[in-house]
Amino acid sequence: MIQIQSVYINGRFEQAHGTEIADIISPLDKSVMAQMRYADEVDTHKAIKAASKALLSFRYTSKEERKAYLKAIHDEILKRLDDLIEATILEYGASQERSKWSNLLSASVFLDQISVLDKYSFEKQINESTVVMEPVGVSALFTPWNSTAGSIAVKLSAALAAGCTVILKPSEFAPRQAAIIMESIAAAGLPEGVVNMVNGRGEVISKAFMESAEVTKISFTGSTSVGTILAKQSFDTMKRVTLELGGKSANIILDDADLTKAIPMALQAAFMNNGQACIAGTRLLVPESRLLEIQKQLVIEADKLKVGNPLTDKVDIGPLASERQYSRIQEYIRIGMEEGAKLLYGGLGYPEGLEQGYYVKPTIFVGVNNQMRIAREEIFGPVLSVIPYSNEDEAIAIANDTEYGLMAFVSTGNEGKGIKMAHQLKAGRVLVNTLKHDPLAPFGGYKHSGIGRENGVYGLEGFLEVKTLIK
Ligand code: NAD
């Protein structure tokens, strides 16, 4: 049985002090693919000590030194790309295309932070004062299971560029990908204690972080419910907090949109990453006048999507990540039916012939109104709700009538009109006629989708404190 490493402290992998052993189940066939011994609070306190000690010198490293470390990590991740892609498929169930894209991105964001450092001045003059940007200190980085390498890379690259030392707390449900990333970082030759990792139960590890005044920053990506708990706990020791949380993004199709482009894009926005994406466009807002035409087009395009085993087939949608995810999605499909929404596509149960893994049917509901639970709650699987609107003001009102605000999408034949609408949407990112990702532009949410922004210079500044010097 493969044993996955869960603890890296002071430049060494070591056996966890924790005694709990967890099976890691492959979503492709529900088999036990590996085991991991969970780290506990003893491991975490040890990692905090290591990061605190390393901070004494790492905070004073020059831009050139940090750039060299970032470049070395980028190079080492690329050397492990095939392993990472394989782990993302076996452990998580992502399609080959998605695995490749997301893991390549996890390498390239380290180069992005080099380009940020090239332009960034840690000292500026404001009025009569010198303003100095200093590393915030020892940082605890929490990441979710649906975007392991990417989330680690975005946080870690910014923290290191800022001169912080870190303790990674990856999701215990995606430990193989996290261990490979950690092995890549270990190979990059950073000083001991600059990057540490403890993987295990979130509540156990976070308790140790919260008890420690030495941890001065929490950067968390995950669910809104856990992010809220951590934010409240952080206040006791005044830790700085960045939260990247859940979403229920609206995708507005305007009446002048070209449906041959808008509908395939809408399905991709809803079902990307097997529907397990914080940014997924899961509420499709469509003009009443074109409802029937859009429904017809949705079925035609959904029929083209291939669900299957990403290891052996070229598929668009692989299995969900876990038994828990499978049951959750079945439950939401049931809720949608009970609420009176109508199934246009998909539904309950396994797709035919795919009972061996956590596969679900990509599902589209019509007859949805924005007060239904399937329109308000983050389902986190391939379930799309189609909501009609009668005019553009109503579309904007429906889009904004949510507790979330991570992303929004607009499809229109008139880009100017789309941009005007984007200004009225309460979301951290709005994509007009595109699904493009810009890794250097800020990413984060309004409302319950988070606090703060990541990526590029905004990401860097999330790991900096501001000091004013007056002489
Ligand atoms: P989660 O909140 O359950 O877990 C995230 C991290 O927190 C993991 O490392 C986990 O071990 C830890 N954790 C879990 N419970 C904890 C607790 N009680 N105390 C302390 N730590 C705890 O989230 P998840 O299920 O891993 O990920 C899915 C969620 O993440 C979705 O809501 C998704 O929208 C969100 N997400 C957001 C973004 C973004 O950038 N905004 C990106 C990816 C995922």
Residues whose N, C-alpha, C, O or C-beta is under 5 A from the ligand:
A	BS01	NAD	F142 T143 P144 W145 S147 K169 P170 S171 E172 G200 R201 G202 E203 S206 T221 G222 S223 T224 V226 E244 L245 G246 G247 A277 C278 S449
